[in-house]
Amino acid sequence: MPTTKPTPSARERELLERAYAYSLTHGLADLSLRPLATAIGSSPRVLLFLFGSKDGLIRALLARARVDELELLRQIDARYDEPPGLTAVARELWSWLAAAERRPLMKFWVEAYGRSLVAPEGPWAEYGRSTVDDWLELLKASQPDPGSAAAEARRTGVLAMLRGALIDLLATGDLDRTTAALDDYLAST
């Protein structure tokens, strides 16, 4: 019989938001409960009680990050009455991804995505795949002929370009070059 997790308490939601803000600045790679708990006004014992384990907390943080990602996808989708086209959506996504205020979130995403590849059975399980699926669905909805093999290949290429440009932007900070590369790619497809 499957069990469902009870609705989180106000305190659990508050600590999750604080832990999420902390992880956007400090990352997850070397996450240690003691410094995290101190920084967010809690204790390791309370975090373990609320989230079950460090892995449980990481899963909750990844789910919280996914909420931001899905909200972006919903906002873009809601702006259009009919498919705007893959190029328009890709440019809108890039503007959102490349915004300076989102760099901590994007670094968090890259870290979590990478960890899901090297530690697929841990708390990171399925994170990478689920984000690929989410983004491909958004891109698919922007296409007038989403069922064709050519449309699938194009949206996969656009997603790969967006993610590659994002990683390069995060590594170098060169917004002009990465934006020009994305624009060039979109113009040629």
C-alpha angles and dihedrals in degrees: 000000000000118000124216123214111244119246108280117255121243089255092052091050091047093050091045091054091048092047089048092052089048093050092050088061101034103029128221104263096091098022110162120184097220098059091038092051092048092049094051098042099255140094133251089245093057092047091051090048093050099040101027096231143355088272089052090053091049090050089051091050092050090049089050091051089050089056089063091047094049091047089057090051091049092049093052092045092050093055093067131065092194134015106297094199132263095266094055092048092046091053091048091049091049092052089053096043095046097048111122093230090060097053093101091051092046092050088050089051093049091049093049092044091051093046090052087060097049099034103031096158097053130073088301092064114141094355093119094045093047093052091049090050093047094050094043090053091053092048090046091054089056093059125089092212103033097158099064123098089235091055091049091050092048095051090046089053092048091050091049091049093048092050094044092049090048093053090047091048091051091049097046108018088225102142096166095055096043092046091049090050092051092047091050091050093048092048091053098049 
